[in-house]
Amino acid sequence: MPTPPFAPARHLVHVALHTPSHSGVGDLLSYASDRALPPGTLVRVPLGTREVLGVVWDADAATGELPEGATMRAIAGVLEGVAPLDLPWRKLVAFAARYYQRALGEVALAALPPQLRDLRPEQLARRLKRPAKAAGDTTETIENIALSPEQESARARISSENGPFLLFGSTGSGKTEVYLRCVQEMLEADPTSDFPAQALVMVPEINLTPQLEDRFVSRFAPRFGAGAVVSLHSGMTNPQRLKSWLAAHSGTARIVLGTRMAVFASMPGLQLIVVDEEHDPSYKQQEGARYSARDLAIWRGREQGAKVLLGSATPSLESWHASRPPTPEDPEGGRYVRLHMPSRIGAGALARVKRVDMNQQPRRTVFSAPLLQAMIDRVGRGEQSMVLLNRRGYAPVLHCVDCGWKSDCPHCSAHQVFHKTDRTLRCHHCGYTVRVPAHCPTCGSPDIHPMGRGTEQLEEQLAALLRNVQRPDGNPARIARIDADTTKAKGALEEQLAQVHAGEVDVLVGTQMIAKGHDFRRITLVAAVQPDGALFSSDFRASERLFALLMQAAGRAGRDAAYVAAQATQAEMWVQTFHPQHAVYEALRKHDYEAFAAQQLKEREEAAMPPFAYQALVRADARTQEVAQGFLQAASAAAHAAALPGLDGTVVLFPPVPLTIQRVANVERAQMLMESSSRAALQRFLAAWQPVLQATRSQPAHKGLIRWLVDVDPLAI
């Protein structure tokens, strides 16, 4: 029988619900219960006219009982069969909510599987009755491959020291094998907690999980059972995500592979966290609670007593600085342990970097003659090439020769991109799509042409340029494209990658999704055809991102030393640039990340930029730019009037400005930057500013404001 909406009950429980911080509801709501419920229990509770999922956060501190005769709304049901979420998980959620300036319940409920929020207790009970794959020990042993001296040195230090660790290994140095061996060593050791030991392995993007899952399943399923390895990412269906989450929460799954959301997985036996490609900006959430999964992994490891291993060939400057060795000027050094693996497995050489000065090429050249000839030679020998362009679609814009019209999006401060395959103009910001017009919408001229290039156009041009080029078997060259447009269908990416691995593609064209993490064995040439756009960006991180992307792309070439030797060839990275002497390309030519990082950190320190300072943004969205900036100006003035902590000079508030793309989906966007040399001072200011921001939002002058949000440690300014 359901519990009545208002009922006398003996116990008081405080429940975290999915209520945004600006709603004014508060972090916890109190409910009555007819029995004591431990913190972490999942419950269904009434909220207004709805019934929602909540997490019991704590009980009455004194007696756990309501005063005599008191009544309040009672919980509607308990999700029996799911063990309470433990204290380390609740601490992680509480820290994330506090640090990233979000409501406790918002973070807690967003961290749970979506289907769990919709299931009633009886539905979950039926779901739990279904048999799950066992993950118990089997009799089979793991057949390990021999580690190189560098790999063995890294493994030994990870085993014997506490970390956190930054594994700085060049592309192809065998970082994944070190991850596998560390996970194996941890799983096979005697458990030190009430749960079997568990490991969390994170990758930045969904498209990297299938190949990683294959390696982990093949390595560990024979030893620990078919259900020992599960995945957690947004590309899974809701039932799949619930199944994986329950396996991790119960301890049945020993290894969880996932993207940034997996950092919140409930893993009571967690003893090791691996963050692969830790530099990747995809670890920073860009909607809702804007957390950094990499940074939360470091915090969670410290709090839960788990070792944390960050890996990258091009570490973020924050992690590189945090792993600096002690010096006479800096005797303490960084708080991370830096491990170095500079050599490629099999003694394969890193790709030789060749720069093509596009100032010396004919105007509007897409593929320079030497690059084109190099690709033709590769096709003739049966080798593969990869062409990188960080722009999908056929061309950025359509342009009218007569009146100058461009295919601007009517809802955004951006262009609609021309997609030739389906003859559409598509905005990559708001999704607005229209058919390509036959005539200029402004002057009626039929003379409209594409400007710029995207991956779709590169694919078409390469097909024309290589139409008479033959493979060793006499068949024509095969061109393929991998980007967000070609991988929309379920399983499309896996199918396309399988074709590349099987040697059924001669030239692969794509965006950055093909540049990192993939173990292509036959690619011996990589080309970046238009990389200069990031060199002069207003974003101070643009050079760091470009260097990382190009280094990662170069690492796709020549990964199989035996294959390269058999072909009597040399792996090459071609860069077509109008600025061949730029410091980014000079460092790339030498594969010298350390010199590049030293130069960038010197500039950052002189400019008091991260990691030598700490930043936060407040963003406002409104129907007009005046309303958005007006709210931010009023909030800044209110902060100074209230003399909030830090405004004596420790925290600096800059004037509000429009975003680079200031209008998206008819919403105007503005932002205001805060900086401080002290992370703690910035956090104190933000916590004190929250009620001021909410009070400012409620003033009649800001009625046109749609939303506002705080972004702590932003990656894009």
Secondary structure, DSSP 8 states (H G I E B T S, - for coil): ----SEE--SEEEEEE----GGGSS-SEEEEEESS---TT-EEEEEETTEEEEEEEEEE-SSSSB--TT--EEB--EE-TTS----HHHHHHHHHHHHHTT--HHHHHHHTS-HHHHH--HHHHHHHHTS--------S---------HHHHHHHHHHHHS---EEEEE-TTS-HHHHHHHHHHHHHHS---SSS--EEEEE-SSGGGHHHHHHHHHHHHHHHH-TTSEEEE-TTS-HHHHHHHHHHHHHT--SEEEESGGGGG---TTEEEEEEETTT-GGGB--SSS--BHHHHHHHHHHHHT-EEEEEESS--HHHHHHT----SSSTT--SSEEEEE-S-GGG----EEEEEEGGGS-TT-SS-HHHHHHHHHHHHTT-EEEEE-S--SSBSEEEETTT--B-B-TTSSSB-EEETTTTEEE-TTT--EEE--SS-TTT--S-EEEES--HHHHHHHHHHHTTT-B-TTS-B--EEEESTTTT-STTHHHHHHHHHHTT--SEEEE-GGGTSS---SSEEEEEESS-GGGTT-SSTTHHHHHHHHHHHHHTTTT--HHHHHHHT---EEEEEES-TT-HHHHHHHTT-HHHHHHHHHHHHHHTT-TTSSEEEEEEEEESSHHHHHHHHHHHHHHHHHTT-TTTTTTEEE---EEEEEEEETTEEEEEEEEEES-HHHHHHHHHHHHHHHHHHHTSGGGTTEEEEEEEES-S--
